[in-house]
């Protein structure tokens, strides 16, 4: 199978490259080799690679900045995705598109099902929903959309690495405790994507690690695991606070628990708790 990976330099893209199965011939594309602001660049990348399957792990993810950079967010997350879907449909290429919990309002407190009605509350969420809609409209059920949440890895910028840096500075920190979700190691998501390709999974599904946490819970776990592994020398005080104390330009979902049942059933993957995955990722950082 020839697979073209778009967004190869991101957290998920790097893990997809690292976990690529031996039977897959993987071509990787990232900025500036492909520029989602330029339609011709997208077409050239796909034509040159001539893949059987495209994995789109690229996105505009600056959630707060998107409130001002609306045109750029929609261009990358909706319009470019639509162009990719059109080219895939024209050439009979399969497509896996990665989306987000931000397509939901976060205003009810049972896990979000894939078929629940989206109601994004931010520009970022609306732009990502626009990308989903384009994929569904252009490929008519012949694509896979995977929504995920709270992604982190040893690469790039993310909550785990930010917390480790702040904790290393030795000062007390305050962390929001009224937003709930599931921390998700990009490595686990990458392995799930490859399993989906092997099994021919299509439609809209959700993937995160197992379990739930608030951002405060997550921060406490990062400190405990970091101390145990020697990544941190001394504990700091972590204070739980409400999100009203940290207003942001973009509204975040208060409840981002995604129901993964359909994905677990389709892939046969045994879910791993987020705390175990966090420990595995931090162990990598000690090497």
N, C-alpha and C positions, 0 to 999 in steps of 0.2 A: 504494500500500500504506500502510495506517495502522498505525504501530508505536508501542507504549507501552514506554518505557524506564524500568524501575525501578532505582533506584540511580544516578540521573543525576549526582549530585554527587561520585561517587567517581572514582578514576583512570580506570577503563575507561569509566564513564558519560560523563565529560567528553570522552574521545576519540571515543566513539560519536556524541556530539552534533556534534562538530567535523567528523567525516568522513561524516556522514549524506548519502546520495545524494540527488540532486535529485528523484528520482521517489518518495521516501518522505515521507509526512506524519508527522512525529515529535512525539509528546506525551511530555513528561518528567515523572517523578514521583520525589521524594526526600523524606526526613524534613524537616519535620514534615507535609508534604502527605499522605504515606502513612506509616503507622506499622506496621511488621511485628509489633509486639506486640499489635495490635488487628485481629482478623479483619474487622470491619465497615469499617475504614479501607481495607483491601486491596480488598474488594468494591466500595466506593464509587469508588475510583480506577479500577478496571477498567470498571465500568459507565459512568462518566462519559466515559471515553476511547473506549469501544466500538472497540477496535483489531482489526485482522486478525491481528496478531502481538504477542507480549510478549517483550521481552528482559529477563531478570532478571539484572542486574549488581550487585544489592544483596546484602550478606552481613555477618554478624558476623565480623570478621577479627582481633580481638585474641587471637592464638593463645595466649599465656601466660595472659591474664586469663580465658580460657574455662575453664581448669582449675578456677577457683573459681566463675565465673558460668555454670555448666553449664546451668541452666534457660533463661537468656537466649540462650545460644549455640544450643541445640536449638530454642527457639521461633522464632528468626529464620532459622536455616539449614535446619531440617527442617520444622517445623510450618507456618510461613508459606508455605514453598515448596509444601508439600502443598496448602494452600488455594488458591494461585495455580493449581496444576495442575488442581484440581477445577473451578475457575471456567473455566479454559481449555477443559477437556473438555466442560463443560456448554454452552458458547457456540460451540464449534468454532473457537477461537482457537489459532493456532500458538504455540509456546513455545520460546525459546532460553534455556537455563539455564547459567550459568558455574560451574564447579567447580574442583577443585584437585588438585595432586599429593599433598596430604596424605591422600588416601584410600588411598594405598599405604603399605606398611611402610618402603620405602626400603632393604630388606635384601638385594636382589640387584643384580647389576651388569651387567645388560643393559637397554636402554631399555624402559620400561613400555609395554606394548601396551594399547589401550582395553579389550580383553577379559580382561586379567589380573585375577586375583581381588583385590579391595580388602582391605586389612588395616590400617586406620588405627590409629595409635599415640597419638593425642591426642584430647581432647574436641573440639577444632576439626575434626579430620579425621573423627571419627565423626558429628558434626553435619552436615558437608557431604555425607558418604555418605548420611545419612538423607534429605537433600534430593534427591539423585540417585535414590534408591530410590523416593521418592514420585512424582517425575516419570515414571519408567518405569512404575510401577504404574498411575498415573492416566491416562496418555496412550498407553500401549501402543505404543511405537515411533513415535508421531506428534509427537515433540519432538526437539530437538537439545540434547545436553549436551556442553559443551566444557570439558575440563580444561586448566588452564594452570598456570604456575609462575613464581616470582621476578619478579612484575610490578612495573614502575616507570613513572613518567612525570614530567613537569614539575609535576604537580599533587599536592597532598596530601603525606603522609609516606611515605617509602620508603627503601630502602637507598642509592640514589644520592644523594639529597639529604642523608641523614644523613652519608654519607662526605664529601661536599663541605663540610659544616659543620665536621666534626671536622678535616679537613685545613686548612681556612681558619684554624682556631685555632692551627695551627703546632706541635701536639704530636704525638709519635709515636703510632701506633695499632697494635693487635693485631687480626687478623682470622682467623676460622676457615678452615682449609684442608682439612678432612676431610669437608665436605659439598659435594656436587657437583650442579649443576643447569644450567639455561639461563636467563640473564637475558632478560627479555621486555619490550619496549617496548609499553605499552598501545595505542599508536597502531597498531602492526602487528596486534595482536589485534583491535582494532576493525574494521580494514579486512577482516580475515578473516571476522568475523561478518557484515558486510554482504554479502560474496561468498557466504557460505553461504545467506543469505536469498534472494539472487538465483537461486542454483542449486538451491534446495529441498533442501539437505543435511539429513538426519535421522540419528538414532542417537547413539552416544557416540564422540567424537573428541578428539584432543589437539591443542593449539596452543601452541607457544612459538617464539621465534626459533630460528635454526639454531646449531649448535655447542654446546660445553660449557665449564664453568668451575667453579672453587671460589669460595667467597665471597672468598677471598684474591685469586684471579685477577681477579675482578670489581673489587675495590677498587684493585688496581694499574692496571687499565685506566681506571678513573674518574679516578685521579690523572693518568695520562699524557694522556688526552684533555682533562681540565680545564686542565692546564698549557698544552697546545697552543692551546686556545681562549681563554686569558686568564681563565678562571673561577677559577683558583688562581694565586697569585703565586710560591710557593716549594714545593718538594717536601718531604714528611715521610717519616720512616721507617715502613714498613709491615711488621710482623712476622707471619709465619704461625704459628698456634697450633692445637692440637687442641680439639675441642668440649668435652672434659672440663675444660678450663680456664674454660669459660663455661657452667656448668650452668644450665638454664632449667626452669621449671615444666612446660612442654610438650616432649615429645620431637619433634625434627625428623627428617625423613627424611635419611639419609646420602647416598642416591642418588636424585635426582629427575629424571633424564633421561626425558622422555616421547617415545615413538615417534609421530611426526607423519605417518607415511606415508599413512594413510587420509585424513587431512585434506588433505594436499598433492594427493593424487590426485583427491579429490572436488571441490576448488576450482580446481585448475590453477594455484595460486599458486606462484611460484618462491621458495623459502625465502631469507631474508636473514640473514646471520650477525649474532649479537648485538652484536659489536663495532661493526659498521657502524650498527646501530640506536642503540646508545649514543651514538655520535658525532652522529647526526642529532638526537637528543633534546637533547644538551648544546648544540648549535648554536642550538636554539630558545631556550635559557636565556640566550644572549648578546644576544638581540634586545630 
